[in-house]
Amino acid sequence: MKQAKKPTRQQKIFISGFRLVPANWLVVSDSKESMTIIHKHTDTVKTLKKL
């Protein structure tokens, strides 16, 4: 898995749309179809689909 990075402003807005707190998540990958994020403390991985 790639190194996770802090989300940019646009990514934070997108993550907030899923009722998640952007400060608790790191972005692993971001493509046109989806964004994969990982929780900082619990290491939970989520894939958020883009429309």
Number of C-alpha atoms within 10 A of each C-alpha: 5 7 8 16 13 15 19 12 10 9 16 18 14 17 20 13 11 10 8 13 13 22 13 13 25 22 23 19 16 15 9 8 9 13 18 17 25 19 17 13 8 9 11 10 15 14 13 15 11 11 6
